[in-house]
């Protein structure tokens, strides 16, 4: 390759995760018709739904308050008292209000099973259901017994009503709001009031049922307690009849009598022991004085003294008295022993009586305590029964109605203004999504900044789109309008190419693109036309020998003359093969011989031909096939001084350009610059790139004219 890269070009910017809000806004503004159209469509559909399709719904609210009361006392009175005010009770009452039992009573009270709004079985079959049944996708409803069918319809009606009922507790209060929404204003108010009324009636019913159950239970318990009292008292009476002890005092007297008997037994036993000891000591005494002392008799002691004095008569009297005293002692001992037996028998009997009466007293005391306990229980149950009977007539509910439902004068749904607003927001979001999706999937080049950021190379020109019926019309337009924006763009391209090299301007210039139809051939011929107008000697080479697009521009090209193939093969000289086209210069058209294009351009003879052309022409322009289609451009580029890459505005994708650049990089080819061709100025402004199109967009209407005249 004989050219150096273009002068310092901006490097491709690294992608990051930041969002360019201005670019996003420009994109949305560019596609404002899509965004506004989506919003308008959604609003129209929402309006049709809100005004034509949706059924008006009316909401009515009834307000009840939990009238909690503190309970005093114990027992059933407390149990049957009011509800507490803790959070669990409040949450429980909310569930009671939403319970199927209460709602079922509402359904029965208002006969809502006969209302088609709540009983779907009464509604006519929809078109979808009829179609599904006609093709067998939906089976016929089974035939059920009337009782089962009625139960199912009632359950379905309860569920439908529950869906239309909202129960809420006002925070930090005991107030509940009952909201009902139906298709009828009066029906909503009636149902809300009925729920509140039946809720309070249900509380009264529950309290009456609880009171009746308590009375029945208490009555049964009172009868049982009365029987227990009677049985306990009878047991006390029967036991009293079988025992001699009646109280603790009688048992105490018996105890004292037993102790006295035991004391007498001990006393007599001591006396008997003393008598036995005295008789024994008397018998053991050696002299009269000792016996007299042991006997303790004053007479014997006196006689013993006389005996000691030698009185013989005293000795006889002493012996007689001693015999008498000893006999008396034995007699007393016999008497005591005779009394001991009955006394001990009496003690045994008293002890047995005391033990028995002690047990009887304990038993009697236990029976009396049981009788007293039964009497106490009986009295308590009797009192509780009387209290419960008294409460039966003064019951009041735990809640009361604060506000009855008012028949609404306007529907609560559909909220048409909100639906329109939400549909507009949804439409804007949908339109934005469509636009962003198109942007993400399109990924087309729409500005020189995007192209420079993608490739890291300079964009030499932005050539506007020129309308015409044929390709030749574009060249004729440029010839007729040398001061037009398109002609100025070609001049900018020429200047950029000639100044792209720091030294000698490039002589051999190759133009290519990534895919067909991007405008490279038109750009090549327009550049040749511009350089020829400056007096340069220009040669245009047909590098796309497969399609030969140059033939589509010029009817004057002789198809029977030799072309580039014959020149490369050496069958004809270059100067003899070229054909001059007025306003364009010399053109070397396609070859008449059939030869592989890659082999043709990779030969040394092609390089020799280019070298020969360098000596004959000031500028050689080579129109080559797209890079991604065939390898010809990569081969021809080896002989070029500059490669110009043409990109179709708003059609060529970034991935196509990257792929083409990668193909060129495989042979160390780097384009000197890019051309953004077929640019639509109005489209640039619509896409928000008006400033990116330079003077052609910002000042084109006031500076350039279609006829080539300068604006004053």
C-alpha positions as CSV (number, residue, x, y, z in Angstrom):
1,X,0.0,0.0,0.0
2,X,1.4,3.4,-1.0
3,X,-0.4,5.8,1.2
4,X,-0.1,6.7,4.8
5,X,-3.2,7.0,7.1
6,X,-5.1,10.2,7.2
7,X,-4.0,13.0,9.4
8,X,-4.7,12.6,13.1
9,X,-8.3,11.3,13.3
10,X,-10.2,10.9,16.5
11,X,-9.9,7.6,18.2
12,X,-12.9,5.5,18.6
13,X,-14.4,6.3,21.9
14,X,-14.7,3.5,24.4
15,X,-18.3,2.6,25.3
16,X,-19.4,3.2,28.8
17,X,-22.5,2.7,30.8
18,X,-23.5,6.4,31.1
19,X,-26.8,7.6,29.6
20,X,-26.8,10.6,27.3
21,X,-30.0,12.2,28.4
22,X,-29.8,14.9,25.7
23,X,-29.4,12.2,23.0
24,X,-32.3,10.3,24.6
25,X,-34.4,13.4,24.5
26,X,-33.5,14.1,20.9
27,X,-34.4,10.5,19.9
28,X,-37.8,10.8,21.6
29,X,-38.3,14.2,20.0
30,X,-37.4,12.9,16.6
31,X,-39.9,10.1,16.9
32,X,-42.5,12.3,18.7
33,X,-45.1,11.2,16.2
34,X,-44.7,7.6,17.3
35,X,-44.7,8.5,21.0
36,X,-47.7,10.9,20.7
37,X,-49.5,8.4,18.4
38,X,-49.1,5.6,20.9
39,X,-50.3,7.9,23.7
40,X,-53.3,9.1,21.6
41,X,-54.1,5.5,20.7
42,X,-54.0,4.4,24.3
43,X,-56.2,7.3,25.3
44,X,-58.7,6.5,22.6
45,X,-58.9,2.9,23.7
46,X,-59.1,4.0,27.3
47,X,-61.9,6.5,26.4
48,X,-63.8,3.8,24.6
49,X,-63.5,1.5,27.6
50,X,-64.4,4.2,30.1
51,X,-67.4,5.7,28.3
52,X,-68.7,2.7,26.3
53,X,-67.5,-0.6,27.7
54,X,-67.0,-0.2,31.4
55,X,-70.0,-0.6,33.7
56,X,-70.4,2.2,36.2
57,X,-69.9,1.1,39.8
58,X,-71.2,2.9,42.9
59,X,-69.6,2.7,46.3
60,X,-71.4,3.2,49.6
61,X,-69.9,3.3,53.1
62,X,-71.4,2.4,56.5
63,X,-69.5,3.1,59.7
64,X,-69.7,1.0,62.9
65,X,-67.8,1.4,66.1
66,X,-66.7,-1.3,68.5
67,X,-68.4,-0.2,71.7
68,X,-66.0,-2.0,74.1
69,X,-66.8,-2.1,77.8
70,X,-64.5,-3.0,80.7
71,X,-65.7,-6.0,82.8
72,X,-65.7,-6.1,86.5
73,X,-66.1,-9.2,88.7
74,X,-65.4,-12.8,88.0
75,X,-67.1,-15.8,86.6
76,X,-69.7,-15.9,83.9
77,X,-70.6,-12.3,84.2
78,X,-67.1,-11.4,83.1
79,X,-67.2,-14.0,80.4
80,X,-70.5,-12.7,79.0
81,X,-69.2,-9.1,79.2
82,X,-68.0,-6.8,76.4
83,X,-65.0,-7.2,74.0
84,X,-61.5,-5.9,74.8
85,X,-59.9,-3.2,72.8
86,X,-56.5,-4.7,71.9
87,X,-55.3,-5.0,68.4
88,X,-56.0,-8.7,68.1
89,X,-59.7,-8.1,68.9
90,X,-59.9,-5.3,66.3
91,X,-58.3,-7.6,63.7
92,X,-60.6,-10.4,64.7
93,X,-63.7,-8.2,64.2
94,X,-62.5,-7.2,60.8
95,X,-62.4,-10.9,59.8
96,X,-65.8,-11.4,61.4
97,X,-67.2,-8.6,59.1
98,X,-65.6,-10.3,56.1
99,X,-66.5,-13.8,57.2
100,X,-68.5,-16.0,54.9
101,X,-71.0,-16.7,57.7
102,X,-72.0,-13.1,58.1
103,X,-71.9,-12.4,54.3
104,X,-74.0,-15.5,53.8
105,X,-76.7,-14.1,56.1
106,X,-76.6,-10.9,54.0
107,X,-77.0,-13.0,50.8
108,X,-80.0,-14.8,52.4
109,X,-81.5,-11.6,53.9
110,X,-81.4,-9.7,50.6
111,X,-81.9,-12.8,48.3
112,X,-78.8,-11.9,46.3
113,X,-78.8,-15.4,44.8
114,X,-81.5,-14.0,42.5
115,X,-79.3,-11.0,41.5
116,X,-77.4,-11.7,38.2
117,X,-74.7,-9.3,39.3
118,X,-73.6,-11.7,42.1
119,X,-75.0,-15.0,40.8
120,X,-73.0,-15.8,37.6
121,X,-75.4,-18.7,36.8
122,X,-78.1,-16.1,36.0
123,X,-75.9,-14.2,33.6
124,X,-76.2,-15.0,29.9
125,X,-73.4,-17.0,28.4
126,X,-70.7,-14.9,26.8
127,X,-69.7,-15.2,23.1
128,X,-66.3,-16.7,24.1
129,X,-67.9,-19.5,26.2
130,X,-70.4,-20.3,23.4
131,X,-67.5,-20.5,20.9
132,X,-65.5,-22.7,23.1
133,X,-68.4,-25.0,23.7
134,X,-69.2,-25.1,20.0
135,X,-65.7,-26.5,19.2
136,X,-65.6,-28.7,22.3
137,X,-63.0,-26.8,24.3
138,X,-65.4,-26.1,27.2
139,X,-67.5,-29.0,28.5
140,X,-71.1,-28.7,29.3
141,X,-72.0,-28.0,32.9
142,X,-72.9,-31.2,34.8
143,X,-76.4,-31.7,35.9
144,X,-76.7,-31.6,39.7
145,X,-79.5,-32.1,42.2
146,X,-81.4,-28.9,43.0
147,X,-80.2,-28.8,46.6
148,X,-76.5,-29.1,45.5
149,X,-77.0,-26.6,42.7
150,X,-78.6,-24.1,45.1
151,X,-75.7,-24.6,47.6
152,X,-73.1,-24.0,44.9
153,X,-74.8,-20.9,43.6
154,X,-75.1,-19.6,47.2
155,X,-71.4,-20.2,47.8
156,X,-70.5,-18.5,44.5
157,X,-72.8,-15.5,45.4
158,X,-71.1,-15.2,48.8
159,X,-67.7,-15.2,47.0
160,X,-68.8,-12.6,44.5
161,X,-70.2,-10.3,47.2
162,X,-67.0,-10.7,49.2
163,X,-65.1,-9.4,46.2
164,X,-67.2,-6.2,46.3
165,X,-66.9,-5.6,50.1
166,X,-64.0,-3.8,51.7
167,X,-63.6,-3.7,55.5
168,X,-61.1,-1.3,56.9
169,X,-60.2,-0.1,60.4
170,X,-59.4,3.6,60.8
171,X,-55.9,3.6,62.4
172,X,-55.7,4.2,66.2
173,X,-59.5,3.9,66.6
174,X,-62.2,1.3,67.1
175,X,-64.1,2.4,64.0
176,X,-64.7,0.2,61.0
177,X,-65.7,1.3,57.5
178,X,-67.9,-1.1,55.5
179,X,-67.5,-0.2,51.8
180,X,-69.6,-2.0,49.1
181,X,-69.3,-1.4,45.4
182,X,-72.0,-2.6,43.0
183,X,-73.6,-1.5,39.7
184,X,-76.5,0.1,41.6
185,X,-76.1,3.1,44.0
186,X,-79.2,2.0,46.0
187,X,-78.0,-1.6,46.1
188,X,-74.6,-0.6,47.4
189,X,-76.1,1.4,50.3
190,X,-78.6,-1.3,51.1
191,X,-75.9,-4.0,51.3
192,X,-73.6,-1.8,53.4
193,X,-76.4,-1.1,55.9
194,X,-77.4,-4.8,55.9
195,X,-73.9,-5.9,56.7
196,X,-73.7,-3.4,59.6
197,X,-77.2,-4.4,60.9
198,X,-76.6,-8.1,60.7
199,X,-73.2,-7.7,62.3
200,X,-74.8,-6.1,65.3
201,X,-77.6,-8.6,65.3
202,X,-75.1,-11.4,65.1
203,X,-73.4,-10.0,68.2
204,X,-76.7,-10.0,70.0
205,X,-77.5,-13.4,68.8
206,X,-74.2,-14.7,70.0
207,X,-74.7,-13.1,73.4
208,X,-78.2,-14.5,73.8
209,X,-77.0,-17.9,72.8
210,X,-74.2,-17.7,75.2
211,X,-76.5,-16.5,77.9
212,X,-79.0,-19.3,77.3
213,X,-76.2,-21.8,77.3
214,X,-74.9,-20.4,80.6
215,X,-78.4,-20.5,82.1
216,X,-78.9,-24.1,81.0
217,X,-75.5,-25.1,82.4
218,X,-75.9,-23.2,85.6
219,X,-79.4,-24.7,86.2
220,X,-78.0,-28.1,85.8
221,X,-75.1,-27.3,88.1
222,X,-77.5,-25.9,90.7
223,X,-79.5,-29.1,90.7
224,X,-76.4,-31.2,91.1
225,X,-75.1,-28.9,93.9
226,X,-78.4,-29.1,95.7
227,X,-78.3,-32.8,95.6
228,X,-74.7,-32.8,96.8
229,X,-75.7,-30.5,99.7
230,X,-78.6,-32.8,100.7
231,X,-76.4,-35.9,100.5
232,X,-73.7,-34.3,102.6
233,X,-76.1,-33.1,105.3
234,X,-77.7,-36.5,105.4
235,X,-74.3,-38.1,105.8
236,X,-73.6,-35.8,108.8
237,X,-76.9,-36.7,110.4
238,X,-76.5,-40.4,109.9
239,X,-73.0,-40.3,111.3
240,X,-74.1,-38.3,114.4
241,X,-76.7,-41.0,115.0
242,X,-74.0,-43.7,115.1
243,X,-71.6,-42.0,117.5
244,X,-71.8,-40.7,121.1
245,X,-69.5,-37.8,120.5
246,X,-71.0,-34.8,119.2
247,X,-68.3,-32.2,119.7
248,X,-64.8,-31.6,120.9
249,X,-65.9,-30.9,124.5
250,X,-67.4,-34.4,124.9
251,X,-64.2,-35.9,123.7
252,X,-62.3,-33.7,126.2
253,X,-64.3,-34.9,129.1
254,X,-63.7,-38.5,128.1
255,X,-60.0,-37.7,127.8
256,X,-60.0,-36.3,131.3
257,X,-61.8,-39.3,132.7
258,X,-59.2,-41.6,131.0
259,X,-56.4,-39.7,132.5
260,X,-57.9,-39.8,136.0
261,X,-58.3,-43.6,135.7
262,X,-54.7,-44.0,134.7
263,X,-53.6,-41.8,137.6
264,X,-55.6,-44.0,140.1
265,X,-54.1,-47.2,138.6
266,X,-50.6,-45.7,139.1
267,X,-51.5,-44.6,142.7
268,X,-52.8,-48.1,143.7
269,X,-49.8,-49.7,142.1
270,X,-47.5,-47.5,144.2
271,X,-49.5,-48.3,147.4
272,X,-49.4,-52.1,146.7
273,X,-45.6,-51.8,146.2
274,X,-45.2,-49.9,149.5
275,X,-47.3,-52.5,151.4
276,X,-45.3,-55.4,150.0
277,X,-42.1,-53.7,150.9
278,X,-43.3,-52.9,154.4
279,X,-44.3,-56.6,155.1
280,X,-41.0,-57.8,153.7
281,X,-39.0,-55.4,155.8
282,X,-41.0,-56.3,159.0
283,X,-40.3,-59.9,158.4
284,X,-36.6,-59.2,157.8
285,X,-36.1,-56.9,160.9
286,X,-34.0,-58.5,163.6
287,X,-35.2,-56.8,166.8
288,X,-38.5,-55.4,167.9
289,X,-37.4,-51.8,167.6
290,X,-36.4,-52.3,163.9
291,X,-39.7,-53.9,163.1
292,X,-41.5,-51.1,164.9
293,X,-39.7,-48.5,163.0
294,X,-40.3,-50.3,159.6
295,X,-44.0,-50.6,160.5
296,X,-44.2,-46.9,161.4
297,X,-46.8,-47.7,164.1
298,X,-46.4,-45.5,167.2
299,X,-47.8,-48.2,169.4
300,X,-45.2,-50.7,168.2
301,X,-42.4,-48.2,168.7
302,X,-43.6,-47.5,172.3
303,X,-43.9,-51.3,173.0
304,X,-40.5,-51.9,171.5
305,X,-39.1,-49.3,173.9
306,X,-40.7,-51.0,176.8
307,X,-39.4,-54.4,175.7
308,X,-36.0,-52.9,175.6
309,X,-36.6,-51.8,179.2
310,X,-37.3,-55.4,180.2
311,X,-41.1,-55.4,180.3
312,X,-42.2,-59.0,179.5
313,X,-45.9,-57.9,179.2
314,X,-44.8,-55.4,176.6
315,X,-43.2,-58.2,174.5
316,X,-46.5,-60.1,174.4
317,X,-48.4,-57.0,173.5
318,X,-45.8,-56.2,170.8
319,X,-46.1,-59.5,169.2
320,X,-49.9,-59.3,169.1
321,X,-49.8,-55.8,167.7
322,X,-47.2,-56.8,165.1
323,X,-49.4,-59.7,164.0
324,X,-52.3,-57.4,163.7
325,X,-50.4,-54.8,161.8
326,X,-48.9,-57.3,159.4
327,X,-52.4,-58.9,158.8
328,X,-53.8,-55.4,158.1
329,X,-51.1,-54.7,155.6
330,X,-51.7,-58.0,153.8
331,X,-55.4,-57.3,153.9
332,X,-54.9,-53.8,152.4
333,X,-52.7,-55.3,149.7
334,X,-55.3,-57.8,148.8
335,X,-57.9,-55.1,148.6
336,X,-55.7,-52.9,146.4
337,X,-55.0,-55.8,144.1
338,X,-58.7,-56.6,144.0
339,X,-59.5,-53.0,142.9
340,X,-56.7,-52.9,140.3
341,X,-58.3,-55.4,137.9
342,X,-61.6,-53.5,137.3
343,X,-59.8,-50.2,137.3
344,X,-57.5,-51.4,134.5
345,X,-60.5,-52.8,132.6
346,X,-62.1,-49.5,132.9
347,X,-59.0,-47.8,131.6
348,X,-58.9,-50.1,128.6
349,X,-62.5,-49.3,127.9
350,X,-62.0,-45.6,128.3
351,X,-59.0,-45.7,126.0
352,X,-60.9,-47.6,123.3
353,X,-63.8,-45.2,123.6
354,X,-61.5,-42.2,123.3
355,X,-59.8,-43.6,120.2
356,X,-63.1,-44.4,118.6
357,X,-64.6,-41.1,119.4
358,X,-61.5,-39.3,118.2
359,X,-61.8,-41.0,114.8
360,X,-65.5,-40.3,114.7
361,X,-64.9,-36.7,115.5
362,X,-62.4,-36.4,112.6
363,X,-64.9,-38.1,110.3
364,X,-67.7,-35.9,111.5
365,X,-65.6,-32.8,111.0
366,X,-64.7,-33.9,107.4
367,X,-68.4,-34.6,106.7
368,X,-69.3,-31.2,108.0
369,X,-66.7,-29.5,105.9
370,X,-67.9,-31.3,102.8
371,X,-71.4,-30.2,103.6
372,X,-70.3,-26.6,104.1
373,X,-68.3,-26.7,100.9
374,X,-71.2,-28.1,98.9
375,X,-73.4,-25.5,100.5
376,X,-70.9,-22.7,99.5
377,X,-70.8,-24.0,95.9
378,X,-74.5,-24.3,95.8
379,X,-74.9,-20.7,97.1
380,X,-72.4,-19.4,94.5
381,X,-74.0,-21.2,91.6
382,X,-77.4,-20.1,92.8
383,X,-76.2,-16.5,92.9
384,X,-74.6,-16.8,89.5
385,X,-77.7,-18.2,88.0
386,X,-79.8,-15.3,89.4
387,X,-77.3,-12.8,87.9
388,X,-77.3,-14.5,84.5
389,X,-81.1,-14.6,84.5
390,X,-81.0,-10.9,85.4
391,X,-78.6,-10.2,82.5
392,X,-80.8,-11.9,80.0
393,X,-83.1,-9.0,79.7
394,X,-80.4,-6.2,79.6
395,X,-78.0,-7.5,76.9
396,X,-76.6,-5.0,74.5
397,X,-74.3,-5.4,71.5
398,X,-70.6,-4.7,71.5
399,X,-70.9,-2.4,68.5
400,X,-73.1,0.3,67.3
401,X,-73.7,2.0,64.0
402,X,-72.2,5.5,63.7
403,X,-73.2,6.3,60.2
404,X,-75.6,4.6,57.8
405,X,-74.7,4.3,54.1
406,X,-75.7,7.2,51.9
407,X,-76.8,6.5,48.4
408,X,-74.0,7.8,46.1
409,X,-75.0,10.3,43.4
410,X,-72.0,9.6,41.2
411,X,-70.2,6.4,40.2
412,X,-66.9,5.6,41.9
413,X,-65.6,3.7,38.9
414,X,-64.5,3.9,36.3
415,X,-62.6,7.0,37.2
416,X,-62.5,8.4,33.7
417,X,-60.0,11.2,34.2
418,X,-57.6,8.9,36.0
419,X,-58.1,6.3,33.3
420,X,-57.3,8.8,30.6
421,X,-54.3,10.1,32.5
422,X,-53.0,6.6,33.2
423,X,-53.6,5.6,29.6
424,X,-51.7,8.6,28.4
425,X,-48.8,7.7,30.6
426,X,-49.0,4.1,29.4
427,X,-49.1,5.3,25.8
428,X,-46.1,7.5,26.4
429,X,-44.2,4.6,27.9
430,X,-45.3,2.3,25.1
431,X,-44.3,4.8,22.5
432,X,-41.0,5.5,24.2
433,X,-40.4,1.7,24.4
434,X,-41.1,1.3,20.7
435,X,-38.7,4.2,19.8
436,X,-36.0,2.9,22.0
437,X,-36.4,-0.6,20.8
438,X,-36.1,0.6,17.2
439,X,-33.1,2.6,18.1
440,X,-31.4,-0.4,19.8
441,X,-32.2,-2.8,17.0
442,X,-31.5,-0.4,14.1
443,X,-28.0,0.8,15.2
444,X,-27.6,2.7,12.0
445,X,-25.2,5.6,11.3
446,X,-27.0,8.9,11.3
447,X,-24.3,11.5,11.9
448,X,-20.6,12.1,11.3
449,X,-20.0,12.0,15.1
450,X,-21.4,8.5,15.3
451,X,-19.3,7.4,12.4
452,X,-16.1,9.0,13.8
453,X,-16.8,7.5,17.2
454,X,-17.3,4.1,15.7
455,X,-14.2,4.1,13.4
456,X,-11.8,6.5,15.0
457,X,-11.4,8.1,11.5
458,X,-12.4,11.4,10.1
459,X,-15.5,11.9,8.0
460,X,-14.4,13.8,4.9
461,X,-17.8,14.8,3.7
462,X,-21.5,14.4,4.2
463,X,-23.1,14.2,0.8
464,X,-26.9,15.0,0.7
465,X,-29.3,12.9,-1.1
466,X,-30.1,14.0,-4.6
467,X,-33.5,13.0,-6.0
468,X,-33.6,11.7,-9.6
469,X,-35.1,9.2,-11.8
470,X,-31.8,7.7,-12.9
471,X,-28.3,7.5,-11.7
472,X,-27.1,9.8,-14.5
473,X,-29.5,12.5,-13.2
474,X,-27.3,12.9,-10.1
475,X,-24.3,13.8,-12.2
476,X,-26.4,16.1,-14.3
477,X,-27.7,17.8,-11.2
478,X,-24.2,18.4,-9.9
479,X,-23.2,19.8,-13.3
480,X,-26.1,22.1,-13.4
481,X,-25.9,23.2,-9.8
482,X,-22.2,23.7,-9.0
483,X,-23.1,25.9,-6.0
484,X,-25.6,23.4,-4.5
485,X,-25.1,21.8,-1.1
486,X,-24.4,18.4,-2.8
487,X,-21.7,20.0,-5.1
488,X,-20.2,21.7,-2.1
489,X,-20.1,18.4,-0.3
490,X,-18.2,16.8,-3.2
491,X,-15.7,19.8,-3.2
492,X,-15.2,19.2,0.6
493,X,-14.5,15.6,-0.1
494,X,-12.0,16.5,-2.8
495,X,-10.2,19.0,-0.5
496,X,-10.2,16.5,2.4
497,X,-8.7,13.8,0.2
498,X,-6.0,16.0,-1.3
499,X,-5.1,17.3,2.2
500,X,-5.2,14.0,3.9
501,X,-1.5,13.3,3.3
502,X,1.1,15.5,4.8
503,X,3.3,15.2,1.8
504,X,2.3,14.6,-1.8
505,X,-1.5,14.4,-2.3
506,X,-2.8,10.9,-3.0
507,X,-3.0,10.1,-6.7
508,X,-4.6,6.7,-6.7
509,X,-7.8,6.8,-4.8
510,X,-10.0,3.8,-4.1
511,X,-13.6,4.1,-3.1
512,X,-15.5,1.2,-1.4
513,X,-18.2,0.4,1.0
514,X,-19.3,-2.4,3.3
515,X,-22.4,-3.5,1.4
516,X,-23.9,-2.7,-2.1
517,X,-26.1,0.3,-2.7
518,X,-24.4,2.8,-0.4
519,X,-23.6,5.3,-3.2
520,X,-19.8,4.6,-3.7
521,X,-20.1,4.6,-7.5
522,X,-22.1,7.8,-7.6
523,X,-19.6,9.4,-5.2
524,X,-16.7,8.2,-7.4
525,X,-18.1,9.7,-10.5
526,X,-19.1,12.9,-8.7
527,X,-15.6,13.2,-7.5
528,X,-14.2,12.6,-11.0
529,X,-16.6,15.2,-12.4
530,X,-15.4,17.8,-9.8
531,X,-11.7,17.1,-10.4
532,X,-12.2,17.2,-14.2
533,X,-13.9,20.6,-13.8
534,X,-10.7,21.8,-12.2
535,X,-8.7,20.8,-15.2
536,X,-7.3,17.7,-13.7
537,X,-6.7,14.7,-15.9
538,X,-8.8,12.0,-14.3
539,X,-9.0,8.2,-15.0
540,X,-11.9,6.2,-13.6
541,X,-11.2,2.5,-13.3
542,X,-14.0,-0.1,-13.1
543,X,-13.0,-2.2,-10.1
544,X,-16.3,-4.0,-9.9
545,X,-15.9,-6.2,-13.0
546,X,-18.6,-8.6,-11.9
547,X,-21.5,-6.0,-12.0
548,X,-19.9,-3.2,-13.9
549,X,-22.0,-0.4,-12.4
550,X,-20.3,2.3,-14.6
551,X,-22.3,1.0,-17.6
552,X,-25.5,2.1,-15.8
553,X,-24.4,5.7,-15.8
554,X,-23.2,6.2,-19.3
555,X,-24.9,5.1,-22.5
556,X,-21.9,6.3,-24.5
557,X,-19.6,3.5,-23.2
558,X,-18.9,1.2,-26.1
559,X,-19.4,-2.3,-24.9
560,X,-17.6,-3.8,-27.8
561,X,-14.3,-2.2,-27.0
562,X,-11.6,-3.8,-24.8
563,X,-11.7,-3.0,-21.1
564,X,-9.6,-3.3,-17.9
565,X,-9.1,-7.0,-18.4
566,X,-7.5,-6.7,-21.8
567,X,-5.2,-4.0,-20.6
568,X,-4.0,-6.1,-17.6
569,X,-3.5,-9.1,-19.9
570,X,-1.5,-6.9,-22.2
571,X,-3.7,-7.3,-25.2
572,X,-4.2,-3.6,-25.6
573,X,-2.5,-0.5,-24.4
574,X,-4.1,1.6,-21.6
575,X,-4.4,4.7,-23.8
576,X,-6.2,2.7,-26.4
577,X,-8.7,1.1,-24.0
578,X,-9.9,4.1,-22.1
579,X,-13.1,5.9,-23.2
580,X,-13.6,9.6,-22.6
581,X,-16.8,10.7,-21.1
582,X,-17.7,14.3,-21.3
583,X,-17.4,16.1,-17.9
584,X,-16.1,13.0,-16.3
585,X,-12.8,12.2,-17.9
586,X,-11.4,8.9,-19.1
587,X,-13.1,5.7,-18.0
588,X,-11.6,2.2,-18.2
589,X,-14.8,0.0,-18.2
590,X,-15.3,-3.7,-17.6
591,X,-13.4,-6.4,-19.3
592,X,-14.8,-8.5,-22.2
593,X,-12.7,-11.5,-21.3
594,X,-13.9,-13.9,-18.6
595,X,-11.3,-14.1,-15.8
596,X,-11.4,-14.4,-12.0
597,X,-11.5,-10.9,-10.6
598,X,-9.3,-11.7,-7.6
599,X,-6.7,-13.3,-9.8
600,X,-6.9,-10.3,-12.2
601,X,-6.3,-7.6,-9.5
602,X,-3.7,-9.6,-7.6
603,X,-1.5,-10.0,-10.6
604,X,1.7,-8.0,-11.2
605,X,0.3,-6.8,-14.5
606,X,-2.4,-4.9,-12.6
607,X,0.2,-3.2,-10.5
608,X,2.1,-2.3,-13.7
609,X,-1.0,-0.9,-15.2
610,X,-1.5,1.3,-12.2
611,X,2.1,2.4,-12.4
612,X,1.5,3.3,-16.1
613,X,-1.6,5.2,-15.2
614,X,0.2,7.3,-12.6
615,X,2.4,8.6,-15.4
616,X,-0.6,9.5,-17.7
617,X,-3.1,10.9,-15.2
618,X,-3.3,13.4,-12.4
619,X,-5.9,11.4,-10.4
620,X,-6.9,7.7,-10.7
621,X,-10.2,6.8,-9.1
622,X,-11.0,3.1,-8.6
623,X,-14.7,2.1,-8.0
624,X,-14.5,-1.3,-6.1
625,X,-17.0,-3.8,-4.9
626,X,-18.2,-3.8,-1.3
627,X,-15.7,-5.2,1.2
628,X,-18.1,-7.7,2.8
629,X,-19.2,-9.1,-0.5
630,X,-16.0,-10.1,-2.4
631,X,-12.3,-9.7,-1.5
632,X,-11.5,-7.5,-4.6
633,X,-11.4,-4.2,-2.6
634,X,-8.8,-5.6,-0.2
635,X,-6.6,-6.6,-3.2
636,X,-7.0,-3.4,-5.1
637,X,-6.3,-1.3,-2.0
638,X,-2.7,-2.5,-2.0
639,X,-2.1,-0.3,-5.1
640,X,-4.1,2.8,-3.8
641,X,-2.7,5.9,-2.1
642,X,-5.9,6.5,-0.2
643,X,-9.0,4.4,0.6
644,X,-12.3,6.3,1.0
645,X,-15.0,4.3,2.7
646,X,-18.6,5.3,1.7
647,X,-21.4,4.8,4.3
648,X,-25.1,5.1,3.4
649,X,-26.8,7.5,5.9
650,X,-29.4,5.8,8.1
651,X,-29.1,2.5,6.4
652,X,-25.6,1.1,7.0
653,X,-25.4,-0.6,10.3
654,X,-22.5,-0.2,12.8
655,X,-21.9,-3.9,12.8
656,X,-21.5,-3.9,9.0
657,X,-18.9,-1.1,9.2
658,X,-17.0,-2.9,12.0
659,X,-17.0,-6.1,10.0
660,X,-15.7,-4.3,6.9
661,X,-13.0,-2.5,8.9
662,X,-11.9,-5.8,10.3
663,X,-11.6,-7.3,6.8
664,X,-9.5,-4.3,5.7
665,X,-7.4,-4.6,8.8
666,X,-6.5,-8.2,7.9
667,X,-4.4,-6.8,5.0
668,X,-3.2,-3.8,7.0
669,X,-5.5,-1.4,5.2
670,X,-6.9,1.6,7.1
671,X,-9.2,4.0,5.3
672,X,-8.0,7.5,5.0
673,X,-11.5,8.8,5.6
674,X,-15.2,8.2,5.4
675,X,-18.0,9.7,3.3
676,X,-21.5,9.8,4.8
677,X,-23.5,9.6,1.6
678,X,-27.2,10.1,0.6
679,X,-27.9,12.2,3.7
680,X,-31.4,13.5,4.1
681,X,-31.2,17.0,5.7
682,X,-34.7,16.9,6.9
683,X,-34.1,13.5,8.3
684,X,-31.0,14.8,10.1
685,X,-33.1,17.5,11.7
686,X,-35.8,15.0,12.5
687,X,-33.2,12.8,14.2
688,X,-31.9,15.7,16.1
689,X,-28.6,15.9,14.2
690,X,-29.3,19.2,12.4
691,X,-26.1,20.8,13.8
692,X,-24.1,17.7,12.9
693,X,-24.8,18.3,9.2
694,X,-22.8,21.5,9.2
695,X,-23.7,24.3,6.9
696,X,-25.9,22.1,4.7
697,X,-28.5,21.9,7.5
698,X,-27.9,25.1,9.5
699,X,-27.6,27.5,6.6
700,X,-28.5,25.5,3.5
701,X,-31.8,27.2,2.8
702,X,-30.3,30.7,3.0
703,X,-26.8,30.1,1.5
704,X,-27.3,27.5,-1.2
705,X,-29.8,27.4,-4.0
706,X,-31.1,24.6,-6.0
707,X,-30.2,26.3,-9.2
708,X,-26.7,27.0,-8.2
709,X,-27.0,30.7,-7.6
710,X,-25.8,32.3,-4.4
711,X,-28.5,33.8,-2.2
712,X,-28.2,37.4,-1.8
